[in-house]
């Protein structure tokens, strides 16, 4: 579409100087003073400022705006001067809040601690949902997790208390359900350290998944950078009915767009069909938008959202949103970069998989397709819940199906698990009888956590390598993701379809037309599920699992990290670019086919090391397929001639001063937002990742850590690289936005080839690379501004950002300092708010 721009000079004359940035935490609407959440009574919704910024931008661009444009551009740091061109320019934004799940919050809080700031600059929360393994049932699994992860939970709780971050304890529920129930609202811009943060789009929010370094930027009060998204419109007509659910909308869209079709774009749903979808159903659709690579997804504000806000105790926000309703829907006549139309009257239930979430099948076809492809028909386990489908409505529709089976004397033929999305959902479905029905049909209710969806599943019914089928209401079904078994064929569907298939025990069952046999031999057909969108009574909140930051502030609180911990580790800065081209880098692995962040940095049992970079680096690329031998975690060490695991060979190369590169295929790094998939290659000596194309979050994370994410100008050049090649990257001295670099590939037979590689660096990001990381660059900027400290000696006072990897320049504090000593190559730190050096410390204590 066309780009609309006016000169900055003309605009400043027309609109005035110093258009104030949107910063909700300190501002409030003149019309009404409504808190952003019940947990933050002094932080207010600011639709007035959002509207002001939107009007500035609309006048500049001289065209109607989509809803996502209104919310994104309404949060510009400089709405007057910011260049805006979809798919091209980088926007500097001021998000309203930050959310972190416990696996990624560890790195983020370690970085924030090092910034020297006394409090976060925007409302922020930590959610303990990733470290609870599903084993024998909710209560016992939770107790076990609290014991095993006590060190990490104590660190996160104390860091949250000290720096003003809300802390949701283990058992609270899944981050995205908690956000929907408490923090999302129409028009908010939220970033979260999890790729399924877009779940909040079901409540009219723009919620975007990011890496931990981006979260620290926002918590430190620094504008956050995002490439201006394209906008894909999905027009919904008709009405959902029968067995067709909101999940089927996104399963259909995934089949159309594929896992990379949404990359660089926000997916914006609109049209008359929207009103037939519940608020939590819209959240399901937005949540799984991550599986098409979308930046995020969003729905326009409507009566469904109003009702949900009221039912979750946020009637004042609903009333205020009604006053600004025109702001919270797309402008009439707005233009999308492309449009998909889906008639909900014609949409059929779908089931996607195996091994990829975009392999879409109507439920009527899956049985025959499975037979044709040799996929196991028997369903071993059905699993409902996860952040995608664990609402009250989801549980009710599944219970509706289960009750019909029970009434006919049937139970599930497959094993069956249920994961409530939050403590509030758990308590409410117990009160209203849904949990009993699901238990009676053969289900086991797991803890309010991510569980098997992210590989936190101690599965024992099949052996590793045994071919089998599971069906889930989750979002991802990558190889070995759920149970660490690469032979498991995982399919994704709605909770009610999963429940029906678990009862039938086979993929070859279409509940719309097929019959079951009752205990008395009678044939019967399941009726379409029917359940309330929201409880008739108020939600039961269950146990209080939220820890408020202390009202008096956290200055007197301490946060400790033991230098002998295997779970947490302080971080050293990465080395700077030498100023020279990168010469003769060894190909570590040439990856064949799909390589998600699960392949690059596995979850499951590895989650326990998310706060310890060196330990978690032992899982780097252990799931990737080596094109040389089709092996997993088996590559040739070109220095020794022996085969070994990918992390072991990388460590050997690093120890011998040999830099290395990874070569990959399309959509490299799709999936989770985990920045560990970028940190680990950097830590183990990687310099560049060369692929056909990248997923958005992973490419940004690589840039943040000082790596070179490069793409083949001609994708066919992928085939020119051999697993034992050495690659030089030429042209780095003149690296510039839009200017390709040259790859010189030397083969072991003495021949060589050359070809061009593209990149998406802007000038700021080039400076990250040159400094060794984005965080190193911020340190340089502080020094260049004249805030230098004295020359190093064995014990001295330096600005706190100078020593730790993962820190942020603090222009607000000039007396935050840090002392250090080096003992057995381990830096030990103590932060304090004076200029006075302290004695050696064996803990990080702040």
N, C-alpha and C positions, 0 to 999 in steps of 0.2 A: 504494500500500500504506500501511498505517498507520505513523505515526511514533511511536517509543518514546523517552520522555525521563524523566529524574528530575532533581530540582533539584540544582544544583551544590553547594549548602550541605550537603544530605543526603549526597551522594556523598563529599564531602571528610571528613565525620565518619566515614562507613562505611569508606572506603578509605585515609584518611590524607592528609596534605598532601604536596605536591611530588612527584607522580608523575614520575619522571625521564624525560626525552625519550629516544627511541630515537636513538642516534648510534653507528653501527657502528664508525666509525673509531677510537674510543677504548675500545671495550668488547669483551668476549668471553664466550662461553658458559662456564658453570661445568662443564658436562659435557665439552666438548671445545673445544680452541683450534685452530680451522681457519681458514686464511687465505682471504680473499675471492677472491684470485687469486694465481697464482704470481709476478705482478709486484709485488704488495703484501703481502709476508710479515708485516707488522706490523699489517695491518687485518683484522679477524676477523668471520666470520659470527656473528650474535648472535640465534639462534633463541630463546634463553631470554628475552630482553627482548621480542622480538616476541610470544611466547606470553603473557608477563605483561600486555602492553598489550591483547592480544586478549581475555584473560579479564576485564580491567577493563571493556572496552566491552561484551562479551557480557552481563556482569552488569548493566550499566546499562540496556541495551536490552531485556534479558530475552527474547531470542529467538535462534534459530540464525542464524549468519552465513554468507553466501556466501564463496567463496574470495577474490574481489576485495575484499570488505569486510574480511576478516581482514588482508590485506596492507596495504590502505590505512589502515584504522583502527589497525592495529598500528604504524604510523609516525606517529601523531599527536604533535604537540608537547606536547599536554596531554590525554591520554586520559581524565582525570578530569573536566575542566571543559568540553571541547569540545562544543558543541551539534552534534548529528548528525541530519540529516534529508535523505534522498535527494532530489536535485533542487532543494534549497532553500538549505541553509546552506553557508557556505564553510569548508573545512577548512584548518587550518594543519599542514603536514606536514614531516617531516624525512627526505628521501630519503637513500639510502645512497651514491649516487654520481651523477656527471654524465658524459655523453659528448657530444662536439661534433664535427661534421664540418667540414672546413676552410673551406667557404664561409660558414658561420655562426659558426665559432670566431673569425674575425677581429674581428667586432664585440664578441663576448663577451669576448675577452681584452683588447681595448682598454679596455673598461669595467672589467674586473677590475684591470688595472694601475692605473687611477685610484683604486681603492678604498683604496690604501695598505696593504693586507694583504700580509704577506710570503709567505704560502703559502695554498693552497686549504684549506678546512675539511673537505672530503670527498674521497675518491678521485675523480679526474677524468682524462679522456683526450681527446686530439685525434686525429682520423683523417683522413688526406689521401686523399680518394676522389672529390671533386666536380670538380676542376680539370683532369682528364685527358681530352682530347678524342680520341674514336675516329676514326682516319684510315686508317692503313695496316697496323696490327698492334700487338700488345701491347708488345714491347720498344722499337720505334721511337717509338710514341706516348708511352710513359712517359718516354723520354729527352727528347723534345721538351717535355713538360709540366714536367719538372724545370728545364729551361732557361728557359722562358717565365715560370714562376711562382716563380722562385728567391727573389725579394724576399718574397713571401708565405710560402713555406715556411720561409725563414730566420727571419722574424718569429715564426711559430707555434712553431718548434722552440726558439728562444731564450726566448720567453715561457713555454713549457711547462717548460723546464729551470729557469728562475728561480723560478717559482711552484709547482713541485711537480706539474705536470700531465704525465702520460705522453703520449708523442708517437709515433704510428704513421706512418711515413714514406710518401711516395707509392709505390704498388705493394704496400702491405700488404694492401689489399683494402677492401671496402665496410664501412662502420662497423658495420652491423647484423650482418653475418656475423662480424666480429671480436668484437663483444659476445657473440654466442651462443657462440663458441668459447672465450672467455676470461673474461667478466665476469658474464653472466647466470647466475642460479641460482634455485632455487625459493624464493619468499618475498622476494626483493630488491625494493626500490622504486628505480627508476632513472629519471632524466629525461634526455632527449637533445634536442639542437637540430636535430631532423629529424623530420618527421611520421611516418616509418615506424619510429621507435623501438619501437613495440609488437611488433615482430618477436620481442623477447625473451620475450613471453608464451608462446612455444612451449616454454620451459624453466621454466614456472611462475612467471615474474616479472611484476610490474606495471611496465611500461616505458612512459613517457608522453612524447609529443612536445611540445616547448615552444619559445617564442621565446628569444633570447639573454639578454634581461633576466631571465627566470626562472632561467636557468642561473646567472647571476651571483649572484642571491640565494642559491642553494644553496651555491655555491662560497665565498661570503662568510660562511656559517654562519647565514643568516637563514631562518626558517621559510618554506616555500613554500606558496602559497595555491591551492587547487583547489576548485571548486564540487563539493559532495558528489555523486558520480555516481549515477544510476540504474543498475540492473543488468538487462541483457537476457540471458536464458538461452537457449542453443542446445543442445538435447538431441539427441545423435547416437546412432542405433541402427544395427544392421547392421554391415557390414564393407566397406571399400574393396576393389575388385578390378578386374581387367581394365584398361581404358583410363582408368578414373576415378581421379583423383588428389586429393591434399589441395587443390590449387588450385581444383578444381571445387566444393569445399565453400564457399569464400568467394565464388566467382563466383555460386553459387546464392544465398547470403545477400545479396550485393549486389543481385541482382535482386529480392529480397523487400523489403529495407529501403530501397533507393535510396541515393543519395549523402548524404542527410541523416538517414536513419532511425535512425542510431546516435548522433546528436549529444547530448552530455550524459550518455552512458551508457558503462559498461564492458560488453563482450560476453564472457560467461563460458560456455565450452563444457564440457559434461558428458555423462554417459551412457555406456552400454557400448560405443558405437561409437568412443569416444576411443582405446581401446587398439589399434585397427587402423591408427592413424596414427603415423608416425615422429615423432621429436622435431623434426627439421627441417621435416617436413610441417606440424606444428602451428605452427611459426614462420611458415611461408608464410601460413597462414590468419590468424594474428594480424597479420602485416605489412600485409596488404591490408585489414584492418579500418579502416585510415585512410580508405579510399575510401567507407566508409559514414558517416564523420563520428564514429566512436566515439572516446571518450577513450583507450581501449586495449582489448585483448582478452587473455584468459588461459585456459590449460588447467590442470587439476589435476595434481599430481605423480603420476607412474606409473613403471613399469619402463622405458619407452622413454626417459624423461628420465634415469633412473639409468644406463642403458647409455651414453647420449650423454655424460654427465658423466665416466664412467669412461674412455671412448674419447678424450676430450679432456684427459686428465691431471688430472681433478678427482675422483678416487675418494673422497677424504676428505670432500668436500662431499656426495657421494652418500650416504656412510655416515651423516653427520650428518643429512641430510634424511630418511633412513629412520627415524632415532630420533624425528623430529618429523613423521612422515607425516600424522598426524591434523590437524596445524596447516596442512598444505599442500594440503588438499582442502576442499571446502565441507562445512559442518555438515549432518547429516541433517535434513531438514525445512526447510531454508532457503527463503526466498521470493524469487522474481524478479519484476521489474515487468512483464515479459512473457516469453513462451517461444515459441521457434520449434523445431519438430521436423523433423529430416531423417533419412530412412532411407537409409543409405549403400548398402544393397543395391539400391536403386532409382535412386540418383543416376547421371546420365549425364554424360559429358564436356561441358563448356560452352565457349563462346567469347563474350566480351563486347565490345560496341562497335558502331559506331565513335563516337568523339568523347566518350564518357562510359563509365566503368567499370561502370555499373549496368544497361546495356542488355544483358540476358542472353539467350543463345540456346543451346539444346542443339546440339551439333555436327551432329546429324542435320538440323537445320533451316536452318543458316546459308546454305547455297548458294541455296536457294529464296528466302530472305529477302533476300539480296544482289541477286538478279535483280529481285525485286519493287521494291526501293528504288533501283536503279540504282547500287549499290556495285560497284566494280571487282572482278571475280572473280579475276583474275590476282594471285597473291601475288608482289610484287616482292622483298621481303626477309623472312626469318624471323630473329628475334633471340631467343636464349635467354640466361638469366642474370639479372642485377640482384639487388638485395637481397632480392627476393621469392622467387626461384627459382634459386639458384646453389650449392646444396649438393652434396655428393658423390652423394647419391641422385638428385638432379635430373639431374646430368651423366650418371650411369650409365643412367638410364631413357632419356634422349635418345640415348645411344650405342647402347643396345639396339635402338632403332628404326633408327638410321643403319646399324648393322651388317647388318640384314636387307636394306636397300636395296643396300648394297655387294655383298653376297653374290649379288644378282641383277643385278649390273652397272650399277646406277643411282647417280646422284649427284643432289644437289638441283637442281631447276629454278630455284628462287629463290636469290638471294644469301642467305648464312647466316652469322651471327656468334654467337660464344660468349663470354660474360663470366664468368670464374670469380669466385666470391664473395670469395675471399681467396687470399693467397700459399700458404697451407696446402692449399686446394682445388686450386689450379693445379698445385702440385708433386705432389700425390697422384694427380690424374687423368692427369698425364703419366706417372708411374711405372706406373700400372695400365692404361695403354693407351687410356683413354677419349679423351684429347686427340687421339691419332693417328686414331682412328676418325672423330671429328667433323671433323678436318681433311681426311681422305680423302674424305668425302662431299661436300666442297666448302665447308666452314666456315672462318672465320678467327677465331682466338682473339685476343680483345682484351685490354687491360690489366686487371688486377684493380681495377676501379673502376666508378663508376656509368655512365659513358659515354652511349650513346644514350638510356638510360632518362630522363635528366634534360636531354636536348637537347645533350649533348656528343658530337656526331656530325657530322663533315664529310662529309655525304652528297652524292654527285655523280652518281648513276645516273638521277635525274629532275630536271627543272627546277622551280623554285618556281612553284606554281600548277598543276602537272600532277597530274591526278587519278590516284591509285594506292592500292594496298592493301599494308600491312605487317601482320605478325602477330608478337606478342611474348609473352614470358612475364613481362613487367613488371607494374607495378601500375596505372599511369595511362595514359590514351590521349586526353587533352584535345587540342583542336585545336592543331596545330603544335608540340606538346610535344616530340616526339622529334627532328624534323628541321627545324623552323621553316617547314614547308610546310603552310599551312592546308588544302590539298587532299588531304593524305595521310589515308587512312582507316586508322586504327590499331585493331587488335583485340587483346584480351588472352586468353591461354589458358595451359594448362600447358606446360612445356618439351617433353614428348613429343608433344603435339598440334601445337605449333609446328613441331617437327622433321618430323612427318608431312606437314604442309601445305607446308613448304618443299620436301620431296621431290616432292610431287604438283604443286606450283606453282599451286594453285588453292584458293579457299575452298570450292568445290563438291566436297569430298572428305571422307567420313566413314570413318576407318580401321577402324571397327568392322564395316563391311559392304562398303565399296567395294574394288575391285581396282586394282592397278597393273600396268603392262606391263613385264616384265623386258627386258633387253638382247636376249635371244634370242626375244622375242615372246611368251613365256609369261605368262599372267595369274597373279598371285599376290596374296594378301592379307597385310598386315602382322599379325604376332602381337602381342598386348598386351605392352607393355614389361615387362622383368624385370631388376631390378638390386638389388645389396646396399644396405641402408639405410646402412651404415657400412663402411669398408674392412676386409677380413679382417686385413690387417696394420695396424700403427699408422699414423696420419696421418704423412705426410712434411711437416715444418714449412716446408721450402723455405728461402729466404734469411731471415736475421734482420733484420727491418724495424722493430723497436721501439727507441725511445730512452728509457731510464730517466731520470727526474730525477736529478741528482747526489746521491749519498748525503750529502754534506756540506752540502746545501742550496744555494740559488741566490743568496745575498746578494751575492756578488761578480760575478754575471753581469749583462750589460747587454742591454737590448732597445731597438732604435732604430727610429724612424719618421721618414723624411725629409719635411720640409714641402713638397717639390716632387714627391712621389710621386703617381702617378696611380692607384695600387692601394690605398694606405692613407691614412687621414685621421683626425686627431684630431677629437673631437666637441664641439661647443658645446652648452650647455643650451638647451632650448626655452623660449620665453617663457611667463610665467604667464598664467592667466586674469585678465582685467581686473576681474572682479567684476560685470560687466554682462551682460545678455542679448546674444546674438550676432545682430546686425542686418544685414539686407540682404546676406546672403552669396550670391554668384553660384553657380548650378548650373554646375559645370565640365563634367560629362558625366552624362547619364542613360544608364546602362548597360542594354543589352538582353540578357536571357537569362543564361546561365551566365557567371560571372566568378570564376575561380579565382585563386589567388595567382600562377599562371603568367601570367594576363592582367594582373594588377596589377603584378608585378615579374618579368619574364621571366628564365629561367635561360639555358642555352646560352652564347652568347658573352658575355653580361652577367655571368657568374659572376666574371670577372676583376676586376670593380669592387665586389665584395661588402664590401670593407674601406674603401670610399671613398664616403661617403653622397652627396656632391654629384654625383659622376660616375654612380653607379648610378641616381640619381633621373631621369636622362634616359630611363629605360625605363618610367616610371610610367604604368600603364594603356594602354600602347601596343598591347596585345592585346585590349582591351575593345571591344565593339561599341556604337557610338553609335546610340541609338534614332532620332535625328533623320534620319540618312541611311544607316543600316546600314553605315557606314564604320568602318574600324579606324584608330585614331590620326589621326582627322580630325574636329576639333570647331571650332565657330565661336567666335572671340574676340569677346565681347560689347562690348569696349571699342574695338576697331578695325573690327569687321565682317568681318574676314578669317578664313579657315580655316587652321588649323595643327595641329601635333602636340599631344597632350595635355600632355606635360611643358612644351613651349614656351609654351603658353597659360597654364598654371599659374604658370610663372615670371613671365610678364608681369603677371598679376594680383597676384602677391606684390610685385613691384617697384612697383606702383601702389597698394599698400595695400588691395587688395580680397580679403577672405577668401572662401573658396569651399567648396562641399560636393559630394559625389558622391552620386548616387541610384542604387540598385542593386536587383537582383531577389532571388530565393530563394537561400539557402545561400551568400551572398556570402563570398568568401575561402576556399572549400574547397580542399583540397590541401595543399601544403607548409606547414611551420611557419615559413617565412622571415619574420622580423620586418621585413625591408626593405619588405614590402608595407604596413606601418604607418608605418615611419620616413619613407618617401618622401613620402606625402601630407602628413605633419606638416612635413617640411622645406620643402616647396614651398608652404606657406601654407594647407593644408586645415584645417578646424575640425570638420567632422562628416561621417559616412558614414551615410546614411539608406537602409535596405533593408527587404525583406520579412522576411529572416532571415539570421543569420550562422552561419558555421562556428566551432566553439569556439575554436581556437587563434588565429584571426585576430581575433576579437572581443576576446580578452584582450590581444593585442599592441596593438590600437588604444587600449585603455584605458591600457596602460602608457606610451604616448607622449603622453597628454594629449588625445587626440581623443575625440569623442563618437560612439560607435557606437549608433545609434538605429534602432528598428524601427517600421514602420507598425502602429498599433493595429488599423486595418482595412487589410489588404493592398490593397484596391481603391483606396486613396488614392494608390498608386504612379501610377495613371493620371491623377491630377489635376495632376501636376507636368509642366511643359513644359521643354524644354531651355534656354530663355532666361530662366527664372524667377529671382527672387531670394527667398531663404528666410530668415526670422528664427526663431530658437529662443527662446521665452519661458519663463520660470519657472526659470531657472538659479540665481537667488539663493536659491531655496528647494528646490533639487535634493535629493531624498531617495530612499532605497531604495524601490522599488515605486511611486513617484509619477511619473506621466507628465509630459512637457513638451508645450508647444503649438508647433506649426509654423504660421507665418503665411506663406503663399505669395503673392507678388505677381507677376501676369502682366504682360507688356509692354503689354497693351491697357488697363491701369489697373485691371482687376478683381483680386480676391484671394479665396483660400480658406483655411480654417483646419481643422486636424485634430490629433489627439493622436498623440504618438510615445512608445513605451515604451523602457525601458532595463533593464539588469540590474546596474547599479552597486550595490555595497554601500557602506557608509560609508567604508571605507578607500579604495576605488577613486574615490569622489567627491573625496576629498582629493588623489588623483593628478591628477585633472582640474583642480582649483583651483590646484594648484601648477605645472601645466604638464607634468608627467610624474611617474611613480612615483619616479624618481630625484631629481627636484627636491624632492619631498615628504620623502624621507629626509634630504636636506640641511637642510630646515626643522626636522625633528625634532631633528637634532643641535644646531642653533643654539638652539632653544627650551630645550634641556636645560642651557644655560649655558656651552656651549663656544664662545662667540663669539670671533672674532678681531678685531683692531683695524680701524679704518676704512681703506678702500681708498686706495692711492696708486699711483703709476706702477710701483713695484716693492715688493712686500711679501710676507710669508709668510702663506698661508691654508691651512686644512685641505684636504687633497688632494681631498676629495670636492666642494669648492666650485666648482671651475672647469670640470671636464669633464662633458659629458653622458655618462651611462652609468656612474655611480659608485655606491658603496654606503657608507653610514655604517659606520664601524668603531669600535665601542665598546671594542675591545681596544687600539688604538694612539692615543696622544695626541701623539706627536712626529713623525708622518709629515706632511710639509708639501711645499709646491710653490711655486715662484716663477714669475712670468710677466712678459712684456713684450708689447706689441702692436706689430707691424711689418707695415705694409701689410694691416691688418685680419686678420692671421693670428696666432693665439695660439700661442706656442711654449713648451713646457713642459719642466721638468726636475724629477723627483721625487727626494727624498733623505730620509735618515733622521736629520735634525738639525733644529735651529731656525735654521740659518744660511742666509741668502739666498745664491744663487749668481749668477754672471754670466749674461748672456743666452745662450740655447741655440738652436741651429738644428736640434736633433734632440730627439725624446722619448728620453731615456736614463735607464733605471731599473735 
